[in-house]
Amino acid sequence: MSSINPIRDPKNDHLITPENSALLLIDYQPLQVSSVRSMDNEQLVNNISIVAKLATGYNVPVILTTVNVATGLNRPTVKKIKDELPGLVEIDRTTVNAWEDQEFQDAVKALGRKKLIVCALWTEVCLCFPALDLIKEGYEVYTIVDAVGGTSVVAHDVALRRMEQAGVQLSSVTQFACELQRDWNRTDTTGVFVDSLKANGSFFVESLR
C-alpha cells in the first residue's frame, strides 16, 4: 500500500496541519491549575504538556499568555508546560479575556493562520471568552477538551456546550496528535507522535510497551 502522492495541500487542508494552524495557550498558571475541579490537576498538566510537546515537535506556532504576573498577583506558566516550549516568551495581561489585550491580539493576527487551537484555564472564562471572540473575527477555533479545565464539572461542560453551539470544534489530545501526523510515512515526526501517545496512555500504544 502507498500514501497518496502528492499529499493534500497542507495550507488549505480542511483538517488541522502543522502548516495551517497555531496553538494559543492561556493562563496555565499554578493558581488556575489548583482551582480546576473538572479533572485531576496532575492529569491536566500532563495533557497540556503533551499538547505543547506536539506543537514544538511539529513546528506549530505557539502563543503563550499569562495574567497578572507583572502585577505580582500571579505566577508564571507551570514549569512542566514551559519546559516543552523552550525560549517562548509569555505575553502577560491584566484582561480576563485575552482577546481584549492588544499585544495578544496583535500576536495572533501576525501569525496569519485561520485555524487556532485554543487551550486555557478556566474553560468557562479564559477559554470561552476569547474563543467566542475569535469565532466572531472569522477564525476556525478548536479546543482540546482533555487539556482544559473548569472550576467544576458543570462549569466546564456548560462552557463547552456554549462554545460548540457558537462553532468551536472540540478535539482531544490523541485526536490532535493523529491529526498532525496523519501518515506513518512522515518519519521525521514519528518519534514525537509515538512518545506523545505513550505519555497520554493511548490504548494501542500501551500495548506496545
C-alpha positions in Angstrom: 0.0 0.0 0.0 1.1 3.6 -0.6 0.1 7.1 0.5 -1.4 9.5 -1.9 1.3 11.4 -3.6 1.5 14.4 -3.7 -0.3 14.8 -0.3 -3.2 17.3 0.1 -2.1 20.9 0.2 -1.3 21.3 3.9 -2.0 25.0 4.0 -5.5 24.6 2.5 -6.4 21.3 4.1 -9.8 21.3 5.9 -8.2 19.3 8.7 -5.6 20.6 11.1 -2.0 20.5 9.8 1.3 22.0 11.1 1.2 24.4 8.2 -2.3 25.8 8.7 -2.7 26.1 12.4 -1.4 27.7 15.6 -1.7 26.9 19.3 -2.8 29.5 21.8 -2.1 28.6 25.5 -3.8 30.8 28.0 -3.2 31.0 31.8 -1.7 27.6 32.7 -0.5 29.1 35.9 -0.3 27.4 39.4 -3.3 29.3 40.8 -5.6 28.4 37.9 -4.4 24.8 37.8 -5.1 24.3 41.5 -8.6 25.7 41.1 -9.6 23.2 38.5 -12.2 20.7 39.7 -13.4 19.2 36.4 -10.5 16.8 36.1 -7.4 15.7 38.0 -4.9 18.5 38.2 -1.9 16.3 37.5 -3.5 14.7 34.5 -4.5 18.2 33.2 -0.9 19.4 33.4 0.3 16.2 31.8 -2.1 16.5 28.9 -1.4 20.2 28.1 2.3 19.5 28.3 1.8 16.8 25.7 -0.1 19.3 23.5 2.8 21.8 23.9 5.3 19.0 23.1 3.3 18.1 19.9 3.3 21.8 18.8 7.0 22.1 19.3 7.7 18.7 17.5 5.5 19.6 14.5 6.7 23.3 14.4 3.2 24.6 15.1 3.4 28.3 16.1 2.6 28.8 19.8 1.4 31.9 21.6 1.7 31.6 25.4 0.0 34.2 27.6 -0.4 34.7 31.4 -2.5 37.0 33.5 -1.3 39.3 36.4 2.3 38.1 36.6 3.7 41.6 36.2 1.3 43.0 38.9 2.7 40.4 41.4 -0.8 38.8 41.8 0.0 35.6 40.0 2.9 33.3 39.0 4.2 32.3 35.5 3.3 29.3 33.5 3.7 25.9 35.2 7.3 24.7 34.7 6.4 21.3 33.1 4.5 23.1 30.4 7.1 25.9 29.9 9.8 23.2 29.5 8.1 22.0 26.4 8.3 25.5 24.9 11.9 26.5 25.1 12.7 30.1 24.5 9.0 31.1 24.2 8.2 34.5 25.8 5.0 34.8 27.7 2.6 37.7 27.0 1.4 39.0 30.3 -2.0 40.7 30.6 -4.5 42.2 33.1 -7.5 41.4 31.0 -9.6 38.3 31.8 -10.3 37.8 28.1 -7.0 37.5 26.3 -8.5 38.9 23.0 -9.1 42.2 24.8 -5.3 42.6 25.3 -3.7 44.4 22.4 -0.3 42.6 22.5 -2.0 39.2 22.4 -4.4 40.3 19.6 -1.5 41.6 17.6 0.5 38.4 18.1 -2.4 36.3 16.9 -3.1 38.4 13.8 0.7 38.4 12.9 0.6 34.5 12.6 -1.6 34.7 9.6 -3.3 31.4 10.4 -7.0 30.8 10.4 -7.1 27.5 12.3 -6.5 28.3 16.0 -6.3 25.6 18.7 -7.1 27.5 21.9 -6.5 25.9 25.3 -7.0 27.8 28.6 -7.9 27.8 32.2 -10.6 28.1 33.1 -12.9 26.6 30.4 -15.8 28.9 31.4 -13.8 32.1 31.4 -10.4 32.4 29.8 -11.1 29.8 27.2 -14.7 30.6 26.4 -14.5 34.4 26.1 -11.6 34.6 23.6 -12.9 31.5 21.7 -16.2 33.3 21.1 -14.4 36.5 20.0 -12.2 34.6 17.6 -15.2 32.9 16.0 -16.7 36.4 15.5 -13.4 37.5 13.9 -13.7 34.7 11.3 -11.2 32.2 12.7 -11.7 28.5 12.8 -11.4 27.7 16.5 -10.7 24.4 18.1 -10.2 23.3 21.7 -8.8 20.2 23.3 -11.3 19.1 25.9 -9.0 16.9 28.0 -6.3 19.6 28.2 -8.6 22.3 29.6 -10.5 22.6 32.8 -13.1 24.5 34.8 -13.9 25.3 38.4 -16.5 22.5 38.4 -17.6 19.7 36.1 -20.9 21.6 35.4 -19.0 24.9 34.6 -16.6 23.1 32.2 -19.4 21.1 30.4 -21.7 24.1 30.0 -18.8 26.2 28.6 -18.0 23.5 26.1 -21.7 23.4 25.0 -21.8 27.2 24.7 -18.6 27.2 22.6 -19.7 24.3 20.4 -23.0 26.0 19.7 -21.0 29.1 18.5 -18.9 27.0 16.2 -15.9 25.9 18.2 -14.7 22.4 17.2 -13.9 20.0 20.0 -10.9 17.7 19.9 -8.8 15.6 22.3 -5.1 15.1 22.9 -5.0 11.9 21.0 -7.0 13.3 18.1 -4.7 16.4 17.9 -1.6 14.1 17.7 -3.1 11.9 15.0 -4.5 14.9 13.0 -1.0 16.4 12.9 0.7 13.1 12.0 -1.8 11.6 9.6 0.7 9.2 7.9 3.3 6.8 9.4 5.5 7.7 6.4 6.1 11.1 8.0 9.1 9.6 9.7 10.6 12.9 10.8 7.8 13.3 13.3 7.1 9.7 14.2 9.2 9.9 17.4 7.2 12.8 18.9 4.0 11.2 17.7 4.6 7.9 19.5 6.1 9.5 22.6 3.1 11.7 23.0 0.6 8.9 22.7 2.6 6.8 25.2 2.6 9.8 27.6 -1.1 10.1 27.1 -1.8 6.5 27.7 -3.5 5.8 24.4 -4.5 2.2 24.4 -3.0 1.0 21.2 0.4 2.4 22.1 0.1 1.0 25.6 0.1 -2.5 24.0 3.5 -1.8 22.5 5.2 -1.2 25.9 
